[in-house]
Amino acid sequence: AAAMASPAVSPDSSSHEALSSVNSAPACSPTSDSENLSPDELELLAKLEEQNRLLEADSKSMRSMNGSRRNSGSSLVSSSSASSNLSHLEEDTWILWGRIVNEWDEWRKKKEKLLKELIRKGIPHHFRAIVWQLLCSATDMPVKNQYSELLKMSSPCEKLIRRDIARTYPEHEFFKGQDSLGQEVLFNVMKAYSLVDREVGYCQGSAFIVGLLLMQMPEEEAFCVFVRLMQEYRLRELFKPSMAELGLCIYQFEYMLQEQLPELNIHFRSQSFLTSMYASSWFLTLFLTTFPLPVATRVFDIFMYEGLEIVFRVGMALLQFNQAELVQLDMEGMSQYFQKVIPHQFDSCPDKLILRAFQVKYNPKKMKR
């Protein structure tokens, strides 16, 4: 279990047992996680698995109603038995997250399965800032002390950054208007990063990631987390001027598409509908420009622990969910469908999206190859 104890420095290499679906047997370490869990933690894990089962049954019945999903219901979980437990579960979850943050190292090493499960269920809003920092080990970074110095310097990218900032979350209160606090701190973090990493400088799209961080935490902390994400999560490669890594992600995604949804793949090709047309923004902004924030943030929670793999999973889940409709559309129709329909299918129940994503087959060995 040496691999388990190591911090998730490169999420794409350490996603060892994340591949098995959510409800799988305990992690593949010989000593299962469960012996490190207290009775109430075991009970919580059981409750979570039960909730997964209800959701799964629910989404199956939802899909079979003639394939229509107009009736997804606005409640989080449409099964009554699940919703009555919810407030109680929420309270337990809060208490538990307080504990997790206090005993972080122990959880990271010994209770990985439950931690992973809890993160997939969504980190409670008030804990996100600290948990994201802990997940990427951004809590004590020397670069934090350089931040105020960096702000005094000038960067060759300033004009570019200014131009793009107005286009980042234009609907969100925090970022509305040129003099908004949000635009100011966003500019600062982007500028500081462009000075620390001259090769990448500033890359379009990354402002959405930084913007999300700034909705949760102060600018110095957001800066540290962003530096970590760039260094350790394949993002720097993704944002390099050559964009070669994005090409690789698209190539890997196409391979999955060909293997798992051959009919849809043939249809896309017949319409010259290229993977990069719809999937580039998925990788570059981690779905932050696809879904409304409540849904996108749930995907981001998982990204912080499991890395880019979640982008492949969610992307495939979306295509599986919509294959029947997409094969009937031409190129123009598909473009519209990706822009208008797909972003809002899971607004009322992000859990269903996450659940479907973890039912997608993903083989890291094949992807590496």
Secondary structure as the mmCIF struct_conf table of DSSP 4:
data_model
#
loop_
_struct_conf.conf_type_id
_struct_conf.id
_struct_conf.beg_label_comp_id
_struct_conf.beg_label_asym_id
_struct_conf.beg_label_seq_id
_struct_conf.end_label_comp_id
_struct_conf.end_label_asym_id
_struct_conf.end_label_seq_id
HELX_RH_AL_P HELX_RH_AL_P1 ALA A 2 ALA A 5
BEND BEND1 SER A 6 SER A 6
BEND BEND2 VAL A 9 SER A 10
TURN_TY1_P TURN_TY1_P1 PRO A 11 SER A 13
BEND BEND3 SER A 14 SER A 14
TURN_TY1_P TURN_TY1_P2 HIS A 16 LEU A 19
BEND BEND4 SER A 20 SER A 20
TURN_TY1_P TURN_TY1_P3 VAL A 22 ASN A 23
HELX_LH_PP_P HELX_LH_PP_P1 SER A 24 SER A 24
BEND BEND5 ALA A 25 PRO A 26
HELX_LH_PP_P HELX_LH_PP_P2 ALA A 27 ALA A 27
BEND BEND6 CYS A 28 THR A 31
HELX_RH_3T_P HELX_RH_3T_P1 ASP A 33 ASN A 36
BEND BEND7 LEU A 37 LEU A 37
HELX_RH_AL_P HELX_RH_AL_P2 PRO A 39 SER A 64
TURN_TY1_P TURN_TY1_P4 MET A 65 GLY A 67
TURN_TY1_P TURN_TY1_P5 ARG A 70 ASN A 71
BEND BEND8 SER A 74 VAL A 77
HELX_RH_AL_P HELX_RH_AL_P3 SER A 80 ASN A 102
TURN_TY1_P TURN_TY1_P6 GLU A 103 GLU A 103
HELX_RH_AL_P HELX_RH_AL_P4 TRP A 104 LYS A 110
HELX_RH_AL_P HELX_RH_AL_P5 GLU A 112 ARG A 120
TURN_TY1_P TURN_TY1_P7 LYS A 121 LYS A 121
HELX_RH_3T_P HELX_RH_3T_P2 HIS A 125 PHE A 127
HELX_RH_AL_P HELX_RH_AL_P6 ARG A 128 LEU A 135
TURN_TY1_P TURN_TY1_P8 CYS A 136 SER A 137
TURN_TY1_P TURN_TY1_P9 THR A 139 ASP A 140
HELX_RH_3T_P HELX_RH_3T_P3 PRO A 142 GLN A 146
HELX_RH_AL_P HELX_RH_AL_P7 TYR A 147 LYS A 152
BEND BEND9 MET A 153 MET A 153
TURN_TY1_P TURN_TY1_P10 PRO A 156 CYS A 157
HELX_RH_AL_P HELX_RH_AL_P8 GLU A 158 ILE A 165
TURN_TY1_P TURN_TY1_P11 ALA A 166 ARG A 167
BEND BEND10 THR A 168 TYR A 169
TURN_TY1_P TURN_TY1_P12 PRO A 170 GLU A 171
BEND BEND11 HIS A 172 HIS A 172
HELX_RH_3T_P HELX_RH_3T_P4 GLU A 173 PHE A 175
BEND BEND12 GLY A 177 GLY A 177
TURN_TY1_P TURN_TY1_P13 GLN A 178 ASP A 179
HELX_RH_AL_P HELX_RH_AL_P9 LEU A 181 VAL A 196
TURN_TY1_P TURN_TY1_P14 ARG A 198 VAL A 200
TURN_TY1_P TURN_TY1_P15 GLN A 204 GLY A 205
HELX_RH_AL_P HELX_RH_AL_P10 SER A 206 GLN A 216
BEND BEND13 MET A 217 MET A 217
HELX_RH_AL_P HELX_RH_AL_P11 GLU A 219 GLU A 232
BEND BEND14 TYR A 233 ARG A 234
HELX_RH_AL_P HELX_RH_AL_P12 LEU A 235 PHE A 239
BEND BEND15 LYS A 240 LYS A 240
TURN_TY1_P TURN_TY1_P16 PRO A 241 SER A 242
HELX_RH_AL_P HELX_RH_AL_P13 ALA A 244 GLN A 260
HELX_RH_AL_P HELX_RH_AL_P14 PRO A 262 SER A 270
TURN_TY1_P TURN_TY1_P17 GLN A 271 SER A 272
HELX_RH_AL_P HELX_RH_AL_P15 THR A 275 THR A 285
TURN_TY1_P TURN_TY1_P18 LEU A 286 THR A 290
BEND BEND16 PHE A 291 PHE A 291
HELX_RH_AL_P HELX_RH_AL_P16 LEU A 293 GLU A 306
TURN_TY1_P TURN_TY1_P19 GLY A 307 LEU A 308
HELX_RH_AL_P HELX_RH_AL_P17 GLU A 309 LEU A 326
TURN_TY1_P TURN_TY1_P20 VAL A 327 GLN A 328
HELX_RH_AL_P HELX_RH_AL_P18 MET A 331 LYS A 340
TURN_TY1_P TURN_TY1_P21 VAL A 341 VAL A 341
HELX_RH_3T_P HELX_RH_3T_P5 ILE A 342 HIS A 344
TURN_TY1_P TURN_TY1_P22 GLN A 345 SER A 348
HELX_RH_AL_P HELX_RH_AL_P19 PRO A 350 ALA A 357
TURN_TY1_P TURN_TY1_P23 PHE A 358 GLN A 359
BEND BEND17 VAL A 360 VAL A 360
HELX_RH_AL_P HELX_RH_AL_P20 PRO A 364 LYS A 368
#
